Each structure stands twice: as C-alpha cells, then as structure tokens.
Amino acid sequence: MMDNSMIRTYWEKVVSLYEKIVKEESESIAKGAELLATAIEKDQLIHVIGPGGHSNMGAEEMFYRAGGLVPVNAILDPGTLLAMGAVRSTIIERTPGYGVSVLNAFNVNDGVLVIVNAYGINSMCIDVALEARRRGVPTVGITSREFAERIPPDHPARHPSKANLCDVVDVHIDCHMPYGDAVVHVEEIGKYIGPVSTLVNLFTLNLLVIKTVELLVNRGVEVPIWTSANTPGGDEANRLYLEKYRPRVKLL
C-alpha cells in the first residue's frame, strides 16, 4: 500500500511551486502577456513550441483548448513527439539546426513565439529562440533558471553555444522546476519520484493566457476564446473561429 505521507509530500511540493510562481513571476508574466496581447491586437498568431518529449504538452495545452486563446499556432513537429519514439525525441531535440527548419515548416515569421522547456538547454530550444530573434519575432521562454545553471557546460544535452534558454529570450518566465524534476525522495530505493516539470509548465502557461486576456479586455479588444465542443452550442460558437484560422494555423 502506498504511504500517504508521500502523496502529501508531493501535493505540498507542487502547491509550494505554484505559490512561488504566482509570487515571484507576476512581473515577467505581465511582460510576456504584453507581447501576446499585442500580437492578437495586430491579428497575428501566438506560436508555441515545447521542444522535446514531454515539453510538447505545453504546446498542446495552449492549442484548441476550451477556455484558451484561439489564434495559437501549436508547433508539434513529429521529430520530438514521444509518440514517434522516445529515444528518437531525445536525439532530435539535441540536433543543432533542426529547429530552424521546424520554424520554416510552421511559418513562424511574425507574431510571438512562446518556448516551453523546463530544462532549457537543448539544441532545439536554443536554436528556435535564436532564429526567432533573427526573424524579428519576440520570444517568451518558460523554463527553470535553477536547473539550467546547474548543468555542466560539457553535458551532451546542451546546445553547442552552451547557452541557457532563460538568457536568450526576450521575456523569461521562471517555472521554478527544481534540479532533477522529481520531488519526492524514496529512501528505500534512494531515488526521487513525482516529476513536476509538466505541472509547472502548464500552470505558468495558463497564468500567461489569463493575463493576456485581462490586458485585451482592458484595451477593449475582442478576445477570441474557444468554447468546449463537448458542451451545448460549442460547435456553433467555434465555427467562425475555425473558418478564420484554419488557413493560417497548420494543425487546425
């Protein structure tokens, strides 16, 4: 039988991280939301990418989501999707230059690019940040500074430049994932369980979306929000959005 104290430890750790994000990242979230709100006001897209494995869930969370923003271009390239092979995903996210071709494939040339990767060191996440800068596309990075700064410069997961995502984006929002990701220590086996990277990534993303909507409402801008297709009237509410954005959003 599972020790309930371990469950409580995990719950306390996660709640503590959520509180830390709300308390310490409000200014960064507001700066990021300003970029997203401006893109929507200009009728541009919010491009979002989670380069590597489970980080892709960040792009999925923002895309075609009940209560979420409509003009989101989710960059879900098969190369790093776990469904296409776990080890393959690791190999691809460490391949220099691959991310540039992905931005080309998803037509990322304006708007804003949100990069979600709690680890923030691999080639793909650094490449897309640097390439977006070259294209004049502002970037918001959701990643853990603590983790990135503790990884040795010669670690094989790192981008050739040894840069950290938090240092190469226009706005960095710290998701505060602790070193190692997992937070519950099991003494009997000497290992940690209970990863938090996905939870803190998605929580931070949703705070960013909420703040963006607040800014748009205050500006008097119509806010395009998806309605759940599983509720009465949902399909009808979404129809006009689908007609408008299907030609512009690759995965719609």
N, C-alpha and C positions, 0 to 999 in steps of 0.2 A: 504494500500500500504506500502511495506517495506521501511523504512528510508534508503536511500542510504548511509547516513553517517555511519550506522552500517556496511554496506558492505565494505566501505572504511576502517573502523577501523580494520575489520578482515584481509583485504588484507595487511594493514600496519603492523599488528602484525605478520602475517605469514612471510612476507618479512624480517622483523627485525630478526626473529628467524633464518631464512635461512642464513642471513648475519652473525649472531653470530656464527653459526655452522662452516661456512667457515673460519671465522676469528680466532676462538678460538680452533678449534678441528683438525687443519691440522696436527699437530704432532701425535696426537692419531690415526687419520685416517691412517697416514703413517705406524705407528706401527702395526695396525690391518691388513693393506694391505700386510705387510711383511709376516704375518702368512698365509694369504690366498694364496699369490703368492708361498710361499714355499710348501704349500700343493699341489697346482696344479703342480708345478715343479716335485714333487715326485709321481705324478699320484695318489694322494689321493683326498678325497672328502671334500667339504665345507658343513658341516652340519649346517642347520639354523633352529632355533625354535623360535616361538613367543608364549610363554606360557601364554595363557589366552585370551579369547574373541577377541577383535579387533587386538591384538598384532599378531595374526596368519597371518594378512595381510603382515607382514614383511617377513615371510617365503614364502608366495605366490608371493611377489614382486620379490624375488631373483630366483624363480623356473620357468624353462621352459619359460623364458622371452625373447622376441625379444630384441637383444642388450645386453643380460645378459650372465653371465658365465654358461657354460654347466654343469660342474661337481658339481652340487649343489644337496644335499640330503635334500629336504624340509620335516621337521618333522611336519606333520599336523595330529596329533592324534585326533580322533573323540571326545575325552573327553572334550577338551576345545573349540571345534568349536561351534560358535553360532548357526549354522545350526542344531546342535543336542540338542539345548536347552540353552537359555541364562543363567538362574539361575544355571543350571547344570554346565555350563562352570565356573561360579564363584566358585561353590562347589569344582570342580575338581582341579582348579588352587590353591586352599587353602589346598589340601590334601597332607600331608607330605608323601614322599616316592613314590608317583605316578610317578614323572618324571624319576626316575631311571629305572622303567620298560619300559617307553617310549623309553629311550635311548637304552635299550636292543632290543626292537622291531624294531628299525630303524638302528641297527648295528653300533652304534657310538663308535668306538674303536681306530680310528686314524684320520688323517686329522686335521681339526679345527672346533670348534663349535661356531657359531655366535648366541648369545641370544638377542632377540629383545623384550624389555618390558619397555616402558617408565616409568612405576611406580616402577618396580624393587624391590618389597618387598615380593611378594607372595611365598608360599612354592615351587611351581613347578619351578619357575625361579631360586631360590636359590639352590634347590636340583640338578638341571641339571648342574649348574655351579660347585658345589662341587664334584659331581660324575665324571664330565669330568676331573677335576683335579686328582682324584684318578686313573683314567684310563690313565693319561698322555696325554690327549687331550687338547691342548691350547684353550683358550676361548677369544672371543671378545664380550663384552657386550655393547649394545646400550640402554641407559637408562638415566633418569634425576636424577642427584645427588640432586638438589634442592628439588624435590618432595619427594624423599625417606627420606631425612634427616629431613623433616618437619612432617613426620607421626609418631605419638607416638609409643613407643616400645610395648605397650599392644594392639595395633589395631588388630582386628581379621583377617585382611588380611595378617598379617606378618607371615613369616617363624618362627618356634619355636626358632631358634637361634637369631632372631631379626636382622639378617644381612641385608645389602643392596647389591643388585646385583653389584653396581659400585665398591664395596670393595672386591668382591670375584672372579673377573675375571682377566685374565692376562692383557688384554687391555680394558680400559673403554673409550668409545666414548660418550660424553655427547650430548644427543639430545636436551637438554635445554627446555624440556616441562615445562611450569610454573606450580606452585601448582594449582591444580584444573582442569587442562587441558583446559577448555573453557576460551576464552579470551575477549569476547565481553559482557560488562555489560548492561543489560536492566533494567533501573531504575524503569520502571513502574511495573515490576514484581519482582524486587530485585534478579534476577538470572543472571548467566553467560551462554552464548551460544557460539557456534563456537569452537568446540574442535580442538586441533592441534596435538594431540599425533600421529595419523597415518601419518599426513603430515611430521612431523619432523623425525619420524622413517624411513619412506621410502626415504626421501631426504638424510638422513645420510647414509643409506644403499647403495644408488646409488653412493654417493661420495666414499664409501669404494670400491665398484666394479670398478669404474673408476680408482682409484689409483692403485688397484691391476693389472688391465690391463696395466697401464703405466709401472709398475715395470716389468711385464713379457715381454713386448715389449723391454724394455731397456736391459733385460737379453738375448734377442734373443730366447725366449721360444715361441713356437706356442701357441696362445691363443684360446681356444675353446669358440666360441661365437654363440649363437642361432641366426638364421635368422627368421624373421616373416614368419610363414607358410601361411600368407594371401597375400604374395607378390609372383610374378612370380619367380619360381626357389627355393622358400623357402623350400618346402618339400624335394627336391633333396639335398639342402645344409645341411639339418639337418639329413639326413638318416644315414650317417656314425656315427654321434654322438649318435643317438638312438641305433644303433647296439652295440656300445661300452658300453654305460652306462645303458641300460635297465637292464642287470643282476645285476648291483651294486646299482642303485638308486630305492628305493622301489616304489615310486609313478609314475615313468615313465611307 
